[in-house]
Amino acid sequence: MPLQACWLDISYYDILLVVMKSTTSDAEYRALAELRYRIRHFIQEGDAAAQRSNLEPQQYLMLLAIRGLPHGAVATIRTLAERMALKHHSAVELIDRLESHGLVRRSRSQGDKREVRVSLLPQGSKLLDRVARQRLSELKASGAALADAITALVERRHPLQMILQINEITEAQRRPSVRRDNTTPRKRTKKRIPRGRKRSA
């Protein structure tokens, strides 16, 4: 019997019971631990690369946030604080330190004088480029292990995904078949024979 036909004989109650009893597998724990390890390793290497360029890790991350904003986004202090997951006053203090080292510059928006924008100065761009090139080289060399850890988690099928697939199968079988040419077949009409008359031989 095909697998799809077997699933159709199982009730939703049975499927939900399986989901409720399902637990995190050993493979998932290992994948989570590996992902955590790889991310921490990547962050620590980034901190070390920033310090070799005489930058504090947070300073490097702020320069990266300014330079790497999504297309169309404006580098306001509010936006940068959100991207850095910092409170507003912490972002201001960090930008103050960068500005005192001649790495960034603040300016008022011409459209809204209350809006303060932050931009990189040549020295800030130079330091950021130096660290970023190191990070990209390291990522190309060891990034496969990080990608494998993520793939091991996101590609594993969860019981809930199985339920959704089963639901799609059953819904597809309930739908009436549709002709590909989108034309409805003509109904064949049988000629009615009047009662009392015989068919001609």
TORVEX-807522 format. One line per 4 residues: number of its first residue (from 1); for each residue x, z, y of N, C-alpha, C. Coordinates in nm, 4 decimals, decimal comma, always signed. Atoms other than C-alpha are relative to their C-alpha. Layout:
N
NUM) X:Z:Y:X:Z:Y:X:Z:Y ~ ... $
END
This chain:
201
1) +0,0857:+0,0000:-0,1211:+0,0000:+0,0000:+0,0000:+0,0885:+0,0000:+0,1250 ~ -0,0812:+0,0025:-0,1214:+0,1411:-0,0899:+0,3453:-0,0039:+0,1339:+0,0725 ~ -0,0098:-0,1267:-0,0725:+0,2548:+0,1979:+0,5691:-0,1158:+0,0175:+0,0972 ~ +0,1082:-0,0108:-0,0980:-0,0076:+0,1174:+0,8346:-0,1305:+0,0408:-0,0672 $
5) +0,1233:-0,0330:+0,0708:-0,2872:+0,1352:+0,5795:-0,0002:+0,1453:-0,0448 ~ -0,0082:-0,1410:+0,0391:-0,1601:+0,4730:+0,4581:-0,0356:+0,0909:+0,1163 ~ +0,0265:-0,0846:-0,1166:-0,1721:+0,6135:+0,8125:-0,1491:+0,0027:+0,0334 ~ +0,1411:+0,0057:-0,0352:-0,5318:+0,5020:+0,8527:-0,0830:+0,0973:-0,0831 $
9) +0,0720:-0,0942:+0,0843:-0,6314:+0,7374:+0,5703:+0,0247:+0,1452:+0,0405 ~ -0,0316:-0,1357:-0,0442:-0,4923:+1,0411:+0,7560:-0,0806:+0,0312:+0,1251 ~ +0,0810:-0,0376:-0,1156:-0,7155:+1,2262:+0,9999:+0,0888:+0,0470:+0,1142 ~ -0,0741:-0,0487:-0,1160:-0,6081:+1,3197:+1,3519:+0,0285:+0,1500:-0,0131 $
13) -0,0242:-0,1436:+0,0221:-0,6428:+1,6852:+1,2488:+0,1276:+0,0203:-0,0795 ~ -0,1211:-0,0119:+0,0822:-0,3749:+1,6358:+0,9821:+0,1242:-0,0334:+0,0821 ~ -0,1152:+0,0404:-0,0811:-0,1470:+1,4605:+1,2288:+0,0348:+0,1084:+0,1006 ~ -0,0242:-0,1066:-0,0969:-0,1885:+1,7294:+1,4945:+0,0583:+0,1240:-0,0670 $
17) -0,0540:-0,1133:+0,0745:-0,1161:+1,9912:+1,2297:+0,1493:-0,0184:-0,0239 ~ -0,1424:+0,0295:+0,0194:+0,2147:+1,8201:+1,1575:+0,0770:+0,0224:+0,1297 ~ -0,0663:-0,0158:-0,1290:+0,3003:+1,8141:+1,5294:+0,0162:+0,1465:+0,0357 ~ -0,0053:-0,1422:-0,0336:+0,2152:+2,1831:+1,5736:+0,1051:+0,0728:-0,0829 $
21) -0,0970:-0,0651:+0,0866:+0,4369:+2,2762:+1,2797:+0,1404:-0,0540:+0,0198 ~ -0,1316:+0,0605:-0,0159:+0,7243:+2,0495:+1,3895:+0,0890:+0,0891:+0,0862 ~ -0,0969:-0,0802:-0,0736:+1,0368:+2,2271:+1,5122:+0,1170:-0,0876:+0,0400 ~ -0,1189:+0,0725:-0,0415:+1,3549:+2,1192:+1,6847:+0,0971:-0,0083:-0,1166 $
25) -0,0865:+0,0201:+0,1161:+1,5844:+1,9709:+1,4235:+0,1449:+0,0371:+0,0320 ~ -0,1429:-0,0283:-0,0173:+1,9515:+2,0521:+1,3667:+0,0688:-0,1138:+0,0744 ~ -0,0604:+0,1152:-0,0675:+2,0378:+1,6999:+1,4799:-0,0265:+0,0038:+0,1505 ~ +0,0323:-0,0092:-0,1425:+1,8587:+1,7560:+1,8112:+0,0812:+0,1096:+0,0686 $
29) -0,0835:-0,1059:-0,0561:+2,0408:+2,0853:+1,8672:+0,1432:-0,0490:+0,0197 ~ -0,1372:+0,0519:-0,0118:+2,3729:+1,9140:+1,8001:+0,0111:-0,1004:+0,1136 ~ -0,0026:+0,0997:-0,1068:+2,2838:+1,6283:+2,0346:-0,0081:+0,0655:+0,1375 ~ +0,0094:-0,0730:-0,1270:+2,1821:+1,8703:+2,3121:+0,1311:+0,0684:+0,0347 $
33) -0,1279:-0,0678:-0,0225:+2,5031:+2,0698:+2,2706:+0,1082:-0,0996:+0,0387 ~ -0,0993:+0,1032:-0,0311:+2,7111:+1,7516:+2,2741:-0,0200:-0,0551:+0,1399 ~ +0,0297:+0,0508:-0,1339:+2,5350:+1,6240:+2,5856:+0,0449:+0,0996:+0,1063 ~ -0,0412:-0,1048:-0,0939:+2,5898:+1,9550:+2,7635:+0,1525:+0,0036:+0,0137 $
37) -0,1463:-0,0022:-0,0004:+2,9583:+1,9514:+2,6658:+0,0549:-0,1188:+0,0779 ~ -0,0512:+0,1208:-0,0655:+3,0103:+1,5931:+2,7836:-0,0247:+0,0035:+0,1507 ~ +0,0304:-0,0084:-0,1431:+2,8371:+1,6535:+3,1179:+0,0918:+0,0995:+0,0687 ~ -0,0889:-0,1004:-0,0580:+3,0359:+1,9712:+3,1837:+0,1425:-0,0525:+0,0110 $
41) -0,1354:+0,0570:-0,0017:+3,3577:+1,7904:+3,0933:+0,0139:-0,1011:+0,1137 ~ -0,0042:+0,1008:-0,1056:+3,2744:+1,5049:+3,3300:+0,0037:+0,0664:+0,1377 ~ +0,0032:-0,0705:-0,1283:+3,1958:+1,7473:+3,6150:+0,1336:+0,0684:+0,0281 ~ -0,1276:-0,0686:-0,0187:+3,5129:+1,9500:+3,5606:+0,1117:-0,0975:+0,0353 $
45) -0,1012:+0,1014:-0,0316:+3,7269:+1,6357:+3,5615:-0,0189:-0,0523:+0,1421 ~ +0,0266:+0,0442:-0,1372:+3,5555:+1,5276:+3,8847:+0,0485:+0,1014:+0,1014 ~ -0,0487:-0,1055:-0,0898:+3,6307:+1,8636:+4,0478:+0,1518:-0,0054:+0,0116 ~ -0,1466:+0,0054:-0,0004:+3,9965:+1,8332:+3,9463:+0,0498:-0,1215:+0,0786 $
49) -0,0400:+0,1208:-0,0733:+4,0176:+1,4772:+4,0825:-0,0174:+0,0192:+0,1499 ~ +0,0223:-0,0269:-0,1417:+3,8705:+1,5914:+4,4156:+0,1086:+0,0915:+0,0561 ~ -0,1007:-0,0949:-0,0464:+4,1163:+1,8814:+4,4431:+0,1375:-0,0645:+0,0108 ~ -0,1271:+0,0722:-0,0097:+4,4098:+1,6482:+4,3761:+0,0077:-0,0816:+0,1281 $
53) +0,0051:+0,0742:-0,1266:+4,2956:+1,4573:+4,6870:-0,0266:+0,0922:+0,1187 ~ +0,0187:-0,1002:-0,1061:+4,2745:+1,7796:+4,8913:-0,1439:+0,0083:+0,0501 ~ +0,1425:-0,0143:-0,0308:+3,8962:+1,7868:+4,8795:-0,0583:+0,1097:-0,0865 ~ +0,0773:-0,0922:+0,0816:+3,6732:+2,0692:+4,7689:-0,1035:-0,0820:-0,0784 $
57) +0,0990:+0,0755:+0,0786:+3,4344:+1,9579:+4,4915:-0,1287:-0,0288:+0,0766 ~ +0,1226:+0,0206:-0,0764:+3,1317:+2,0073:+4,7202:+0,0203:-0,1017:+0,1125 ~ -0,0281:+0,0976:-0,1055:+3,3002:+1,8065:+4,9953:-0,0012:-0,1420:-0,0573 ~ +0,0014:+0,1310:+0,0650:+3,3586:+1,5170:+4,7561:-0,1424:-0,0441:-0,0311 $
61) +0,1375:+0,0341:+0,0341:+2,9977:+1,5310:+4,6392:-0,0824:-0,0373:+0,1229 ~ +0,0713:+0,0353:-0,1234:+2,8712:+1,5241:+4,9982:+0,0413:-0,1381:+0,0490 ~ -0,0459:+0,1342:-0,0381:+3,0880:+1,2217:+5,0808:-0,0627:-0,1054:-0,0912 ~ +0,0605:+0,0928:+0,0964:+2,9579:+1,0558:+4,7647:-0,1485:-0,0175:+0,0276 $
65) +0,1435:+0,0077:-0,0312:+2,5972:+1,1394:+4,8596:-0,0249:-0,0881:+0,1218 ~ +0,0155:+0,0825:-0,1210:+2,6445:+0,9793:+5,2033:+0,0208:-0,1471:-0,0330 ~ -0,0357:+0,1392:+0,0306:+2,8085:+0,6649:+5,0667:-0,0930:-0,0628:-0,1038 ~ +0,0778:+0,0547:+0,1113:+2,5840:+0,6300:+4,7618:-0,1500:+0,0158:+0,0126 $
69) +0,1451:-0,0110:-0,0183:+2,2385:+0,6682:+4,9143:-0,0712:-0,1254:-0,0496 ~ +0,0769:+0,1189:+0,0402:+1,9681:+0,4366:+4,7746:-0,0174:-0,0957:+0,1167 ~ +0,0156:+0,1028:-0,1029:+1,9185:+0,1118:+4,9611:-0,1199:+0,0318:+0,0895 ~ +0,1065:-0,0259:-0,0965:+1,7146:+0,1690:+5,2767:-0,0110:+0,1452:+0,0418 $
73) +0,0053:-0,1423:-0,0359:+1,7640:+0,5481:+5,2815:+0,0957:+0,0278:+0,1155 ~ -0,0802:-0,0369:-0,1167:+1,9055:+0,7116:+5,5946:+0,0657:+0,1342:-0,0278 ~ -0,0773:-0,1217:+0,0275:+2,1770:+0,9789:+5,5756:-0,0290:+0,1082:+0,1032 ~ +0,0325:-0,1151:-0,0843:+1,9937:+1,2543:+5,7609:+0,0418:+0,1271:-0,0743 $
77) -0,0394:-0,1256:+0,0634:+2,0854:+1,6159:+5,6966:-0,1051:+0,0419:-0,1027 ~ +0,1070:-0,0358:+0,0939:+1,7486:+1,6714:+5,5313:+0,0112:-0,0788:-0,1302 ~ -0,0144:+0,0842:+0,1193:+1,7997:+1,3790:+5,2939:+0,1209:+0,0411:-0,0819 ~ -0,1225:-0,0386:+0,0701:+2,1538:+1,4842:+5,2100:-0,0156:+0,1357:-0,0688 $
81) +0,0243:-0,1305:+0,0616:+2,0447:+1,8424:+5,1454:-0,0820:-0,0161:-0,1272 ~ +0,0832:+0,0238:+0,1180:+1,7809:+1,7138:+4,9034:+0,0810:-0,0643:-0,1118 ~ -0,0813:+0,0690:+0,1000:+2,0258:+1,4827:+4,7257:+0,1044:+0,0926:-0,0625 ~ -0,1013:-0,0943:+0,0484:+2,2771:+1,7665:+4,6926:-0,0619:+0,1247:-0,0625 $
85) +0,0712:-0,1192:+0,0482:+2,0106:+2,0218:+4,5878:+0,0502:+0,1243:+0,0721 ~ -0,0454:-0,1109:-0,0841:+2,1204:+2,2453:+4,8769:-0,1097:+0,0370:+0,0989 ~ +0,0871:-0,0388:-0,1098:+1,9272:+2,4443:+5,1324:+0,0539:-0,0619:+0,1287 ~ -0,0355:+0,0715:-0,1226:+1,9286:+2,2972:+5,4825:+0,1228:+0,0611:+0,0669 $
89) -0,1117:-0,0632:-0,0699:+2,1665:+2,5536:+5,6324:+0,1315:-0,0149:-0,0768 ~ -0,1212:+0,0212:+0,0803:+2,4123:+2,5135:+5,3408:+0,0538:-0,1413:+0,0197 ~ -0,0426:+0,1372:-0,0249:+2,4175:+2,1368:+5,3950:+0,0638:-0,0125:+0,1385 ~ -0,0557:+0,0024:-0,1365:+2,4813:+2,1916:+5,7691:+0,1408:+0,0577:+0,0005 $
93) -0,1329:-0,0620:+0,0055:+2,7756:+2,4229:+5,6948:+0,1015:-0,0935:-0,0664 ~ -0,0894:+0,0918:+0,0701:+2,9250:+2,1706:+5,4522:+0,0364:-0,1180:+0,0892 ~ -0,0263:+0,1120:-0,0905:+2,8895:+1,8868:+5,7032:+0,0873:+0,0460:+0,1161 ~ -0,0859:-0,0549:-0,1057:+3,0456:+2,1109:+5,9707:+0,1467:-0,0036:-0,0425 $
97) -0,1381:-0,0026:+0,0494:+3,3577:+2,1520:+5,7549:+0,0566:-0,1415:-0,0108 ~ -0,0452:+0,1391:+0,0106:+3,3771:+1,7784:+5,6837:+0,0271:-0,0594:+0,1374 ~ -0,0173:+0,0519:-0,1358:+3,3382:+1,7020:+6,0535:+0,1261:+0,0569:+0,0646 ~ -0,1195:-0,0622:-0,0579:+3,6129:+1,9489:+6,1490:+0,1286:-0,0604:-0,0563 $
101) -0,1153:+0,0664:+0,0615:+3,8502:+1,7640:+5,9105:+0,0052:-0,1493:+0,0336 ~ +0,0000:+0,1411:-0,0393:+3,7626:+1,4277:+6,0651:-0,0427:-0,0948:-0,1087 ~ +0,0447:+0,0835:+0,1119:+3,5873:+1,2963:+5,7543:-0,1382:-0,0612:+0,0225 ~ +0,1335:+0,0515:-0,0304:+3,2325:+1,2490:+5,8864:-0,0292:+0,0165:+0,1483 $
105) +0,0423:-0,0116:-0,1396:+3,0545:+1,2114:+6,2182:-0,1513:+0,0124:+0,0033 ~ +0,1442:-0,0147:-0,0204:+2,7111:+1,3250:+6,3320:-0,0404:-0,0736:+0,1264 ~ +0,0524:+0,0693:-0,1180:+2,4984:+1,1252:+6,5731:-0,1514:+0,0112:+0,0005 ~ +0,1453:-0,0057:-0,0157:+2,1445:+1,1339:+6,7092:-0,0603:-0,1379:-0,0232 $
109) +0,0701:+0,1261:+0,0208:+1,8989:+0,8694:+6,6016:-0,0523:-0,0516:+0,1330 ~ +0,0500:+0,0583:-0,1251:+1,8077:+0,6300:+6,8820:-0,1521:+0,0035:+0,0056 ~ +0,1458:-0,0019:+0,0020:+1,4452:+0,6221:+6,7715:-0,0587:+0,1393:+0,0125 ~ +0,0480:-0,1384:-0,0034:+1,4079:+1,0000:+6,7298:+0,1194:+0,0900:+0,0270 $
113) -0,1155:-0,0805:-0,0401:+1,6514:+1,2236:+6,9168:+0,0116:+0,1299:-0,0807 ~ -0,0057:-0,1221:+0,0809:+1,5595:+1,5171:+6,6912:+0,0688:-0,0255:-0,1341 ~ -0,0564:+0,0351:+0,1302:+1,6939:+1,3311:+6,3865:+0,1517:-0,0162:+0,0111 ~ -0,1462:+0,0065:+0,0023:+2,0644:+1,3825:+6,3113:+0,0431:-0,0798:-0,1225 $
117) -0,0505:+0,0830:+0,1089:+2,2407:+1,1187:+6,1040:+0,1484:+0,0259:-0,0208 ~ -0,1393:-0,0257:+0,0359:+2,5718:+1,1547:+5,9225:+0,0604:-0,1290:-0,0551 ~ -0,0689:+0,1203:+0,0474:+2,8214:+0,8744:+5,8654:+0,1447:+0,0327:-0,0326 ~ -0,1393:-0,0202:+0,0393:+3,1642:+0,8484:+5,7063:+0,0936:-0,0565:+0,1061 $
121) -0,1088:+0,0501:-0,0835:+3,4755:+0,8145:+5,9208:+0,1034:-0,0650:-0,0915 ~ -0,0974:+0,0707:+0,0851:+3,7682:+0,5979:+5,7967:+0,0765:+0,0922:-0,0949 ~ -0,0734:-0,0919:+0,0870:+3,9595:+0,9002:+5,6619:-0,0889:+0,0495:-0,1147 ~ +0,0923:-0,0425:+0,1047:+3,6516:+1,0175:+5,4717:-0,0222:-0,1089:-0,1032 $
125) +0,0178:+0,1135:+0,0915:+3,5971:+0,6718:+5,3230:+0,1229:-0,0191:-0,0886 ~ -0,1244:+0,0174:+0,0756:+3,9628:+0,6557:+5,2164:+0,0117:+0,1033:-0,1118 ~ -0,0072:-0,1050:+0,1017:+3,9543:+0,9908:+5,0348:-0,1058:-0,0198:-0,1085 ~ +0,1074:+0,0224:+0,0964:+3,6198:+0,9125:+4,8718:+0,0345:-0,1135:-0,0947 $
129) -0,0344:+0,1155:+0,0831:+3,7442:+0,5764:+4,7472:+0,1072:+0,0359:-0,1021 ~ -0,1077:-0,0402:+0,0906:+4,0531:+0,7360:+4,5945:-0,0554:+0,0783:-0,1191 ~ +0,0576:-0,0817:+0,1077:+3,8528:+0,9925:+4,3965:-0,0951:-0,0836:-0,0851 ~ +0,0995:+0,0791:+0,0738:+3,5765:+0,7464:+4,3018:+0,0668:-0,0963:-0,0971 $
133) -0,0702:+0,0923:+0,0901:+3,8250:+0,4976:+4,1545:+0,0508:+0,0733:-0,1233 ~ -0,0444:-0,0796:+0,1148:+3,9706:+0,7727:+3,9337:-0,1169:+0,0323:-0,0927 ~ +0,1163:-0,0384:+0,0795:+3,6250:+0,8815:+3,8222:-0,0542:-0,1187:-0,0788 ~ +0,0500:+0,1182:+0,0698:+3,5173:+0,5276:+3,7356:+0,0911:-0,0392:-0,1152 $
137) -0,0942:+0,0311:+0,1084:+3,8332:+0,4701:+3,5317:-0,0195:+0,0949:-0,1176 ~ +0,0224:-0,0974:+0,1065:+3,7735:+0,7930:+3,3377:-0,1324:-0,0253:-0,0712 ~ +0,1313:+0,0243:+0,0595:+3,4088:+0,7053:+3,2835:+0,0020:-0,1203:-0,0916 ~ -0,0103:+0,1184:+0,0851:+3,4949:+0,3632:+3,1455:+0,0750:+0,0322:-0,1286 $
141) -0,0797:-0,0349:+0,1172:+3,7437:+0,5256:+2,9090:-0,0742:+0,0927:-0,0954 ~ +0,0629:-0,1012:+0,0865:+3,5309:+0,8156:+2,7807:-0,1513:+0,0067:+0,0147 ~ +0,1444:-0,0046:-0,0241:+3,1765:+0,7334:+2,8915:-0,0834:-0,0322:-0,1218 ~ +0,0767:+0,0362:+0,1200:+3,0765:+0,5989:+2,5491:-0,0511:+0,1238:-0,0721 $
145) +0,0419:-0,1239:+0,0678:+3,0644:+0,9528:+2,4081:-0,1192:+0,0630:+0,0708 ~ +0,1138:-0,0521:-0,0771:+2,8305:+1,0621:+2,6897:-0,1250:-0,0832:-0,0261 ~ +0,1142:+0,0886:+0,0271:+2,6083:+0,7589:+2,6349:-0,0551:+0,0217:-0,1409 ~ +0,0443:-0,0236:+0,1381:+2,5977:+0,8270:+2,2590:-0,0818:+0,1284:-0,0103 $
149) +0,0730:-0,1276:+0,0036:+2,4864:+1,1869:+2,3191:-0,1409:-0,0157:+0,0566 ~ +0,1320:+0,0238:-0,0598:+2,1999:+1,0677:+2,5424:-0,0865:-0,0834:-0,0949 ~ +0,0748:+0,0882:+0,0906:+2,0998:+0,7914:+2,2998:-0,0522:+0,0747:-0,1215 ~ +0,0427:-0,0769:+0,1179:+2,0851:+1,0362:+2,0090:-0,1259:+0,0797:+0,0277 $
153) +0,1191:-0,0773:-0,0350:+1,8182:+1,2314:+2,1975:-0,1199:-0,0883:+0,0315 ~ +0,1145:+0,0775:-0,0494:+1,6055:+0,9621:+2,3597:-0,0536:-0,0987:-0,1028 ~ +0,0463:+0,0991:+0,0964:+1,5860:+0,7247:+2,0620:-0,0609:+0,0624:-0,1241 ~ +0,0614:-0,0657:+0,1160:+1,4743:+0,9857:+1,8072:-0,1504:+0,0034:+0,0185 $
157) +0,1450:+0,0051:-0,0093:+1,1053:+0,9426:+1,7336:-0,0584:+0,1382:-0,0198 ~ +0,0687:-0,1289:+0,0062:+0,8967:+1,2504:+1,8002:-0,1354:-0,0207:-0,0665 ~ +0,1335:+0,0147:+0,0621:+0,5743:+1,3187:+1,6044:-0,1068:-0,0489:+0,0969 ~ +0,0996:+0,0463:-0,0965:+0,3776:+1,2608:+1,9255:+0,0074:-0,1511:+0,0175 $
161) -0,0138:+0,1458:-0,0088:+0,5210:+0,9082:+1,9482:-0,0632:-0,0666:-0,1205 ~ +0,0621:+0,0558:+0,1194:+0,4082:+0,8502:+1,5905:-0,1515:-0,0034:+0,0136 ~ +0,1451:-0,0039:-0,0201:+0,0541:+0,9553:+1,6845:-0,0437:-0,1135:+0,0916 ~ +0,0357:+0,1066:-0,0936:+0,0515:+0,7145:+1,9784:+0,0059:-0,1358:-0,0679 $
165) -0,0099:+0,1274:+0,0706:+0,1685:+0,4311:+1,7544:-0,1159:-0,0179:-0,0973 ~ +0,1130:+0,0064:+0,0933:-0,0949:+0,5141:+1,4943:-0,1282:-0,0344:+0,0752 ~ +0,1190:+0,0255:-0,0809:-0,3592:+0,5167:+1,7671:-0,0071:-0,1466:+0,0409 ~ -0,0027:+0,1418:-0,0370:-0,2463:+0,1697:+1,8800:-0,0385:-0,0873:-0,1185 $
169) +0,0321:+0,0781:+0,1203:-0,2699:+0,0426:+1,5223:-0,1495:+0,0015:-0,0266 ~ +0,1435:-0,0107:+0,0299:-0,6222:+0,1751:+1,4713:-0,0840:-0,0700:+0,1054 ~ +0,0749:+0,0677:-0,1054:-0,7408:+0,0484:+1,8097:+0,0082:-0,1506:-0,0161 ~ -0,0158:+0,1443:+0,0185:-0,5996:-0,2957:+1,7350:-0,0869:-0,0508:-0,1135 $
173) +0,0821:+0,0435:+0,1131:-0,7833:-0,3094:+1,4043:-0,1486:+0,0080:+0,0306 ~ +0,1417:-0,0097:-0,0364:-1,1103:-0,2071:+1,5662:-0,0435:-0,1148:+0,0902 ~ +0,0365:+0,1071:-0,0926:-1,0970:-0,4846:+1,8235:-0,0357:-0,1259:-0,0776 ~ +0,0312:+0,1281:+0,0662:-1,2626:-0,8160:+1,7272:+0,1113:-0,0991:+0,0254 $
177) -0,1061:+0,0993:-0,0150:-1,0212:-1,0983:+1,6685:-0,0385:-0,1013:+0,1065 ~ +0,0234:+0,0945:-0,1093:-0,9853:-1,3334:+1,9657:+0,0760:-0,1270:-0,0292 ~ -0,0660:+0,1278:+0,0221:-0,9105:-1,7002:+1,9270:+0,1033:-0,0240:+0,1071 ~ -0,1103:+0,0199:-0,0946:-0,5846:-1,8056:+2,0913:-0,0362:-0,0957:+0,1115 $
181) +0,0342:+0,0984:-0,1035:-0,7441:-2,0973:+2,2775:-0,1088:+0,0506:+0,0933 ~ +0,0990:-0,0632:-0,0877:-0,9898:-1,8526:+2,4406:-0,1338:-0,0729:+0,0047 ~ +0,1297:+0,0680:+0,0049:-1,2839:-2,0684:+2,3351:-0,0843:+0,0674:-0,1063 ~ +0,0893:-0,0642:+0,0970:-1,5820:-1,9177:+2,1620:-0,0513:-0,1049:-0,0967 $
185) +0,0466:+0,0999:+0,0980:-1,6717:-2,0924:+1,8382:-0,1507:-0,0206:+0,0112 ~ +0,1428:+0,0313:-0,0061:-2,0050:-2,2685:+1,8325:-0,0717:+0,0588:-0,1212 ~ +0,0792:-0,0544:+0,1090:-2,2731:-2,1041:+1,6292:-0,0662:-0,1142:-0,0755 ~ +0,0653:+0,1013:+0,0823:-2,3954:-2,3134:+1,3402:-0,1469:+0,0363:-0,0155 $
189) +0,1453:-0,0254:+0,0111:-2,7700:-2,3463:+1,3487:-0,0551:-0,0781:-0,1188 ~ +0,0610:+0,0655:+0,1150:-2,9535:-2,4203:+1,0294:-0,1366:-0,0560:+0,0405 ~ +0,1305:+0,0611:-0,0278:-3,2443:-2,6581:+1,0524:-0,1068:+0,0691:-0,0837 ~ +0,1096:-0,0660:+0,0712:-3,5597:-2,4808:+0,9673:-0,0915:-0,1050:-0,0634 $
193) +0,0879:+0,0923:+0,0719:-3,7755:-2,6550:+0,7060:-0,1398:+0,0556:+0,0021 ~ +0,1405:-0,0505:-0,0027:-4,1509:-2,6271:+0,7570:-0,0467:+0,0357:-0,1399 ~ +0,0511:-0,0442:+0,1288:-4,3287:-2,4436:+0,4812:-0,0938:-0,1064:-0,0564 ~ +0,0885:+0,0944:+0,0681:-4,5059:-2,6568:+0,2241:+0,0618:-0,1363:-0,0163 $
197) -0,0640:+0,1303:+0,0158:-4,2688:-2,9512:+0,2563:+0,1238:+0,0169:-0,0847 ~ -0,1162:-0,0047:+0,0855:-4,0046:-3,0236:-0,0021:+0,1125:-0,0780:+0,0626 ~ -0,1177:+0,0732:-0,0477:-3,6552:-3,1297:+0,0745:+0,0080:-0,1355:-0,0698 ~ -0,0169:+0,1314:+0,0619:-3,5882:-3,4956:+0,0176:+0,1201:+0,0009:-0,0917 $
201) -0,1065:-0,0022:+0,0980:-3,3767:-3,5589:-0,2891:+0,1133:-0,0907:+0,0432 $
END
